[in-house]
Structure formats: structure tokens, C-alpha cells
Amino acid sequence: MPIDRPATLRQAEKLVRQGKLDQAIAEYRHLVEDQPGDWNTANLLGDLYVRAGQLDPAIEQFSRIAASLRHDGFLSKASALYTKVLKFKPDSDHALMQAGELAAEQGLLANARTCFTTAAAGRRQRGDMRGALEVVARLGRLDNADVEARLAGARAFLELGDTPGALGAFTDLGLMLVESGRDDEALVPLREVAAVDPGNAVVIRELVRILVAQGLTSEAAPFLTPEIIDQDPGLALLAVDQRLRHGDTESGLEMAGALLARDGSVMAGLLDLALTLAEGQPQVAYSVADLVVSASVARGDWSGAAEALKRFVSCAPAHVAALARLVDVCVDGGLQDDSCEAQAQLADAYLASGAAAEARYVAEDLVTRQP
């Protein structure tokens, strides 16, 4: 049967005034059991538990009220009750986590950070390392502007074995930093993604772009796959450069030829690459330059082909094959003045290489044409 609430409440208050706390608690408990949603009475019962030194039931009571208030949208009141719990039990994991979530929902990020950090420390102290990592991961989602917390949170996901969660966190952070123009900071999360998911083309392109801009081309080289360099002539040229410099000549030249066939705008870049390689790798350099020359000839640009070869032989003045090719281009293109100069250089190159007979034939032809 329903109880007489006014009479029970008066009796409970009398017992409190008489200092009979245990009996008063019993009366208040009846009232709360009769109407669990009477939060004022429930709160009085919690306070009585505290006065009687019965902290565990007091904390249970306050926590129950707070959970219901939060559910009903009374966030500040719920927060006050969890703060009350923490006053009596500062290391209460449940209260710390709930208080942190409530603070986060209200935009009180500093308060939330304090609660979560304290909870993580308590879990570590109790040996609950997984639980501590879960809190660190939660801290990483607290404040988008807190780069260090977001990095720590992403790494916590990795340690927890949640690879998709870690990749999502690292990717979001890296791209946010890129969009903010903070490339130096973006390198850290982007590298983390590359280490775990090298097939993530969006992230890898940004990583390679930053590495190249900072002169870290050797680190960028392993990521220069066809999927990454596709539609990006700058990265494609870098890929050719890296392959040629590291001895993968066949692959590098094949890539250079395909790139040139697809995009004629890279001719200048390939020629510059040939010139930089001319001193240390003259034969490889000439193969690259010859691709540019052949492309110019195919377009009927004889002057362009000759100019490319002249630039090359200025860096490799005794390169017989390049000079012979220059003579051919000048003759086929009707560039008479350039032809004579090229023949003179070719004769010198033959002499320098010990090919005296060939030098003589070229010289005789030159004298015959230009006595």
C-alpha cells in the first residue's frame, strides 16, 4: 500500500533532529523507494548517508540522481552531483569519467581534460593499462586544437589494437594540419598513416609533397608508386630522378618515356634532370636528354632539339654520342651554322677519346664544306 508521505517525511525530520540518523535514513529510504523520481528527497537521503559516515551508499545515491538528471538534460545539476561525489571519493573512476563527459558536453574543455587525465592516472596506478589507454583515446577526441592530445589518442588506439580508429585519428589530424598550413607538424601523423597504411593515396600524396618541399627526397622515394604519381608531373619527375640516381636505369627511362608521351610539358624538367646527372652519370644523362630530343624532332622542332643537345654538351663537352646526335639534328633540320660548330666539337671529342681516324674524317668534311 502507498505510504503516507507527509507523515513519513515529518517523522524522518524529527529523527534527524533527535540525532537518530539510522532511523531517519530508514524513513527516507521508504520515501525514495516509494517515489524514485523524487530527486530532492533522494538527495537528502544521500546527505544523511554522508553524515552517518556511510559513503558508499551516499555515492551510489548521488550517482543515480546525477545519471537521471543527465538523461533529462539537466547537465549542470548532474555535474554538481558528480562533483559532490568526487569531494568524498576523489579517485572514483565512474564519477571522474561522467564528470568529464558532462564537462565536454557543456564545452568546459579544461574541466573535462582534468577529469579524464585524473581518471587515466588512477587506472594506471591500479594496473588497468587498457583502461588508461581508453581514456587517453577519449582525450584525443576532446579538443580538435590540441595536437599533442590527438596524437596521443591516435597512438592509444594503435596500442588498443584498434587500427581503423588509429588510422582515422592520424588521418584527420594530418589533413587538418595540412589545411592549416602547418606542414611541419603534419609530417608526424602522416608518417604514422604511411607506416600502417601505405596504400592511402590521399595521405601519401600529402606526405610526399611535404617531404619533397623539405628536401627529404630519399624518404619520399619509396612512396612514388604509379598510383601516387599519376596525374602529378612534379612527382613523376621526382620518381624518375630517384630511380635513375639509385641505379634503376631501365625503370627510370621507361617511366620518363611514358611521362613524356603523356605530358609534353615535362620536357624542360627532364632536360634539367639530364643536366644534373651529366657529371656523375653521363650515359644515363644522355639517354634522358635523347628522349627530349626525340620528342622535339617528332614535333618538327629541330631548333628545340638542337638547343637541348647544345645545353647537354655544355655540361658534357666530350660526349661523343651527344655531339654526333647534334650533328645529325642540325643536318636534318637544315641548321647549317649550328652543324659546323657541332662538327668542330665532335672532332675535338673524337681526339680526346683517342679516335683519331674519326676526328680526321669529320675535320676533312668540315674543311671541305667551310674552306
BELZI-V583505 format. One record per pair of residues at least 12 apart in sequence whose C-alpha atoms are under 10 Angstrom apart, sorted by the first residue. I is the first residue (numbers start at 1). J is the second residue. If there is no record, write none. Layout:
I J
I J
This chain:
1 34
2 31
2 34
2 35
3 30
3 31
3 34
4 31
5 27
5 28
5 30
5 31
5 34
5 35
6 31
8 24
8 27
8 28
8 30
8 31
9 24
9 27
9 28
9 30
9 31
9 41
10 27
11 23
11 24
11 27
11 28
12 24
12 25
12 26
12 27
12 28
12 29
12 31
13 25
13 27
13 28
15 27
16 48
19 52
20 52
21 48
21 49
21 51
21 52
22 48
22 49
22 52
24 45
24 48
24 49
25 44
25 45
25 46
25 47
25 48
25 49
25 52
26 45
27 45
28 41
28 42
28 43
28 44
28 45
28 46
28 48
29 41
29 42
29 44
29 45
29 46
31 45
32 44
32 45
36 64
36 65
37 65
37 68
37 69
38 65
39 61
39 62
39 64
39 65
39 66
39 68
39 69
40 65
42 58
42 61
42 62
42 64
42 65
43 58
43 61
43 62
43 64
43 65
43 66
43 81
44 58
44 61
44 62
45 57
45 58
45 61
45 62
46 58
46 59
46 60
46 61
46 62
46 63
46 65
47 59
47 61
47 62
49 61
50 88
55 85
55 88
55 89
56 85
56 88
56 89
58 85
58 88
59 81
59 82
59 84
59 85
59 86
59 88
59 89
59 92
59 95
60 85
61 81
61 85
62 78
62 80
62 81
62 82
62 83
62 84
62 85
62 95
63 78
63 81
63 82
63 84
63 85
63 94
63 95
63 98
64 78
64 81
65 77
65 78
65 81
65 82
66 78
66 79
66 80
66 81
66 82
66 85
66 95
66 98
66 99
67 79
67 81
67 82
67 98
69 81
70 98
70 102
75 99
75 102
75 103
75 105
75 106
76 102
76 103
76 106
78 98
78 99
78 102
79 95
79 98
79 99
79 100
79 101
79 102
79 103
79 106
80 99
81 95
81 99
82 94
82 95
82 96
82 97
82 98
82 99
82 100
82 102
83 95
83 96
83 98
83 99
85 99
86 99
90 118
90 119
91 115
91 118
91 119
91 121
91 122
91 123
92 118
92 119
92 122
93 115
93 116
93 118
93 119
93 120
93 122
93 123
94 119
95 115
95 119
96 112
96 114
96 115
96 116
96 117
96 118
96 119
96 120
96 122
97 112
97 115
97 116
97 117
97 118
97 119
97 120
97 135
98 112
98 115
98 116
99 111
99 112
99 114
99 115
99 116
100 112
100 113
100 114
100 115
100 116
100 117
100 118
100 119
100 139
100 142
101 113
101 115
101 116
101 138
101 142
103 115
104 142
104 143
105 142
107 142
107 143
109 139
109 142
109 143
110 142
110 143
112 139
112 142
113 138
113 139
113 140
113 142
113 143
113 149
114 139
116 132
116 135
116 136
116 138
116 139
116 142
117 132
117 135
117 136
117 139
118 132
118 135
119 131
119 132
119 135
119 136
120 132
120 133
120 134
120 135
120 136
120 139
121 135
121 136
123 135
129 160
130 156
130 159
130 160
131 160
132 156
133 152
133 153
133 155
133 156
133 157
133 158
133 159
133 160
134 153
134 156
134 157
134 159
134 160
135 153
135 156
136 149
136 150
136 151
136 152
136 153
136 154
136 155
136 156
136 157
137 149
137 150
137 151
137 152
137 153
137 154
137 155
137 156
137 157
137 158
137 160
137 165
137 166
137 169
138 150
138 152
138 153
138 154
138 156
138 157
139 152
139 153
139 154
140 152
140 153
140 154
140 155
140 156
140 157
140 169
141 153
141 154
141 169
144 172
144 173
144 176
145 173
145 176
145 177
146 173
147 173
147 174
147 177
147 185
147 186
147 189
150 169
150 170
150 172
150 173
150 189
151 166
151 169
151 170
151 173
151 174
151 188
151 189
151 192
152 169
152 170
153 165
153 166
153 169
153 170
154 166
154 167
154 168
154 169
154 170
154 171
154 173
154 189
154 192
155 167
155 169
155 170
155 189
155 192
157 169
157 170
158 196
163 196
163 197
164 196
164 197
166 192
166 193
166 196
167 189
167 190
167 192
167 193
167 194
167 196
167 197
167 200
168 193
169 189
169 193
170 186
170 188
170 189
170 190
170 191
170 192
170 193
170 194
170 203
171 186
171 189
171 190
171 191
171 192
171 193
171 194
171 200
171 202
171 203
172 189
172 190
172 203
173 185
173 186
173 188
173 189
173 190
174 186
174 187
174 188
174 189
174 190
174 191
174 192
174 193
174 203
174 206
174 207
175 187
175 189
175 190
175 202
175 203
175 206
175 207
177 189
177 190
178 190
178 206
178 207
178 210
183 206
183 207
183 209
183 210
183 211
183 213
183 214
184 210
184 211
184 214
186 206
186 207
186 210
187 206
187 207
187 208
187 210
187 211
188 207
189 203
189 207
190 203
190 204
190 205
190 206
190 207
190 208
190 210
191 203
191 204
191 207
191 208
193 207
194 207
194 223
198 222
198 223
199 223
199 225
199 227
199 228
200 228
201 223
201 225
201 227
201 228
201 229
202 228
203 228
204 220
204 223
204 224
204 228
205 220
205 223
205 224
205 227
205 228
205 229
205 232
205 235
206 228
207 219
207 220
207 223
208 220
208 221
208 222
208 223
208 224
208 228
208 229
208 235
209 234
209 235
212 234
212 235
212 238
217 238
217 239
217 241
217 242
218 242
218 246
220 235
220 238
220 239
220 242
221 235
221 238
221 239
221 240
221 241
221 242
221 243
222 239
222 242
223 239
224 236
224 238
224 239
224 240
224 242
224 243
225 239
226 239
226 255
230 259
231 259
231 262
231 263
233 259
233 260
233 262
233 263
233 265
233 266
233 269
234 266
234 269
236 255
236 256
236 259
236 266
237 252
237 255
237 256
237 259
237 260
237 266
237 269
237 270
237 273
238 269
238 270
238 273
239 251
239 252
239 255
239 256
240 252
240 253
240 254
240 255
240 256
240 257
240 259
240 270
240 273
240 288
241 253
241 256
241 270
241 273
241 274
241 276
241 277
243 255
244 256
244 273
244 277
244 281
244 284
244 285
244 288
245 277
245 280
245 281
245 284
247 281
247 284
249 284
249 287
250 284
252 284
252 288
253 284
253 287
253 288
253 291
256 270
256 288
256 291
256 292
257 270
257 288
257 291
257 292
257 295
260 291
260 292
260 295
261 291
261 295
264 292
264 295
264 296
266 292
267 288
267 289
267 291
267 292
267 293
267 295
267 296
267 308
268 289
268 292
268 308
269 292
270 285
270 288
270 289
270 291
270 292
271 285
271 286
271 288
271 289
271 290
271 291
271 292
271 293
271 308
271 309
271 311
271 312
272 285
272 288
272 289
272 308
272 311
272 312
273 285
273 288
273 289
274 286
274 287
274 288
274 289
274 290
274 292
274 311
274 312
274 315
275 288
275 289
275 308
275 311
275 312
275 313
275 314
275 315
275 316
276 312
276 315
277 315
278 312
278 313
278 314
278 315
278 316
278 319
279 315
279 316
282 312
282 315
282 316
282 319
282 322
283 319
283 321
283 322
285 312
285 316
286 309
286 312
286 313
286 316
286 319
286 321
286 322
287 322
289 305
289 308
289 309
289 311
289 312
289 322
290 305
290 308
290 309
290 312
290 321
290 322
290 325
291 305
292 304
292 305
292 308
292 309
293 305
293 306
293 307
293 308
293 309
293 325
293 326
293 329
294 329
296 308
297 329
297 332
297 333
300 333
301 333
302 329
302 330
302 331
302 332
302 333
302 334
302 335
303 329
303 330
303 333
303 334
303 335
303 338
304 329
305 325
305 326
305 329
305 330
305 333
306 325
306 326
306 327
306 328
306 329
306 330
306 333
306 335
306 338
306 339
306 342
307 326
307 338
308 326
309 322
309 323
309 324
309 325
309 326
309 327
309 329
309 342
310 322
310 323
310 326
310 338
310 342
312 326
313 326
313 342
313 345
317 345
317 346
317 348
317 349
318 345
318 346
318 347
318 348
318 349
318 350
318 351
318 352
318 353
319 345
319 346
319 349
319 350
319 352
319 353
320 345
320 346
320 347
320 348
320 349
320 350
320 352
320 353
321 346
321 349
322 342
322 346
323 342
323 343
323 344
323 345
323 346
323 347
323 349
323 350
324 342
324 343
324 345
324 346
324 347
324 349
325 342
325 346
326 338
326 339
326 341
326 342
326 343
326 346
327 339
327 340
327 341
327 342
327 343
327 344
327 345
327 346
328 342
328 343
329 342
330 342
330 343
339 366
340 365
340 366
340 367
340 369
340 370
341 366
343 359
343 362
343 363
343 365
343 366
344 359
344 362
344 363
344 366
344 367
345 359
345 362
346 358
346 359
346 362
346 363
347 359
347 360
347 361
347 362
347 363
347 364
347 366
348 360
348 362
348 363
350 362
